Amino acid sequence: MSTSQLSDHFHNYFEIIPARTPDLLERIFRIRHDVYCREFGYLEGEACAGGLEHDDYDALAQHCLIVHRATGVGAGCVRMVMANNEPDFLLPLERFCGESLTDPVLHPAHLPRLNVAEGSRLAVHTQFRRRVGETESPVGIALNSDPSPNEQRTFPLLSLALFYASAAMMTFVQRQHVFVMIEPRLARRAITLKLPFVQTGNVVDYHGQRAPYYVSVQQVIDNVPEDMQGLYKFVHDSLNKT
């Protein structure tokens, strides 16, 4: 099966949901707890209490949940935190990694705040990251059961679908400037997938070696490969439901 066909078949196995209700958000918080608290130990204490990982930024974010249709298991999630014009407001990467932001132009503080967002808490659930090398990062892909060959081949698209979901959500709120703190190796992988990540600062030790990156939403959309157009359309249309 070609990459294009895999992209078209993705919707047979996964559902993309805009998480706007307490129940859906709780499912996301459980995925994040399992990945960020239990598996990787990045977060602890009150942030991980009760089997849920959440913080104050969640109320300011757009959220996406991916569900495995056959089992109903939450497969992945991502959030986009919206910057605002409040004088003391800082995005998570400004608050926790501000010293790493060195680009004089591509900096959250130097762009129109109401056109800026930060992508964070992107995670693919542990049970969908079982192949060699995929358990080293929260951003991964695979399955622990026995899916059909065609279904199993769609799992590498999970992380890409979450990146596309981030861009799609930003089109709905008309924001063009996105920042993320990720591992440089993941940024390099994203670039090979035609996601235009631009490093905007220094590598720092923040839950491992991470650096700030800038992404133009319009460039993401303009650079979706032909064989992934079906995947992006499915993600966009799913999230655009009212």
Secondary structure, 3 states (H helix, E strand, C coil): CCHHHHHHHHHHHEEEEECCCHHHHHHHHHHHHHHHHHHCCCCCHHHHHHHCCCCHHHHHEEEEEEEECCCCCEEEEEEEEECCCCCCCCCHHHHHHHHHECCCCCCHHHCCHHHEEEEEEEEECHHHCCCCCHHHCCCCCCCCCCCCHHHHHHHHHHHHHHHHHHHHHHHHCCCCEEEEEECHHHHHHHHHCCCCCEECECCEECCCEEEEEEEEHHHHHHCCCHHHHHHHHHHHHHHCCC
